[in-house]
Amino acid sequence: MMEKLHLYDKILSPLVTEKSTNLSEQNKITFKVHSKANKKNLKKNIEKIFKVNVTKVNIVNKKTRYKTTRGKKVKVKGFKKAIITLKKGQNIDLTTGI
């Protein structure tokens, strides 16, 4: 039996990168999400938490990879990210926090 995830457990943190900052001009916000999160639940949760209208949810799975740092192989852990498109004119202020 799968245990139920709480409303806030699905969204781990906002992703603030150069690319995600550029996407915010197109009403898109990027979040790091739980590995078991899906589009339907994410849409519902984000609408409930931030009180906005979500038009689209895209999910990207970043795979675990290895990179060389100072001559050593280092494991970069993979994660799941969600790109949420909001209705025109709406936005989420990521600086306030949940």
N, C-alpha and C positions, 0 to 999 in steps of 0.2 A: 504494500500500500504506500502510495506517495504522499508525503506530508504536504500540507497546504503552505504556500509561501505568503507572507504578509504583504500588504500593499506596498510598503517601503522597501521590502527585501529584494524586489525585482530590479530596482534602479540602484546601482551601486554608487556611481558618481558621474558628474558631467565630464566630458572629454574636452579639454581646452587645448587645441593645437592650432597651428596656422591654417590648416585646411578647414577645421570646424569653425574657426572664426570667419573665414570667407563664406562658408555655407550659411552663416547666420543672416547674411544680407538677403538670402532667398527664403527667409522664414524657416530655416532648418536648424535644429539643435541636436547635438550628438551626446549620447549617454553611454557609459559602460554599464552593461546589464548582466544579470544572473545568467548562468549557462543554460538554465531550464526555462528562461523567459520566452514567450512567443508574441507574435504581432498583436493578436486580439487582446491578450491580457495587458500588454504594454500600453496600448491605446487607451483602454479603460482606466488603468492606473494613473497615467499622466493627465488625463482629463479630470480625474478626481482630485489629484494632488495639487496641480497648478491651476485648475479651473480655466482651461483653454480648450479650443476645438482642434482635434488632430485630424488632418486630412489623409495622411499617409505615413506608414511605418516601414522603413527598410532595415533589415538586420544583416550584419556582416560578421562572419566568424573569422577572427584573426588567429591563425595557427601558431603553435609554439615553434620557435625557431632558434637557431644557434648563431651567435655573432662573435667575431674575434675582437677582444678588447685587451690591449697591451700584451699581445701574443698568447692570450689564453682564450679557450673556447668558453663562452658564457651562454647559458640558456635564458632566452627571453620568453617568459610565460605568455601563452595565448589567452585571448579573452573574446567575449562577444560584445559587439557594439550595435547600438540602434540609432539610426538617423530619423528623427521625427520631423515631419513637415507640418507646420501649423497653418491655420486659416489666415488669410491675408489680414494684416493689421494687428495681429496678436503676437505677443512675444513672451518669453520666460526670462526673468532676470536671474541669472545664475549666481550673481554675487550675494544674494540674500540667503541662500541655503534653504534646506527643508526644515 
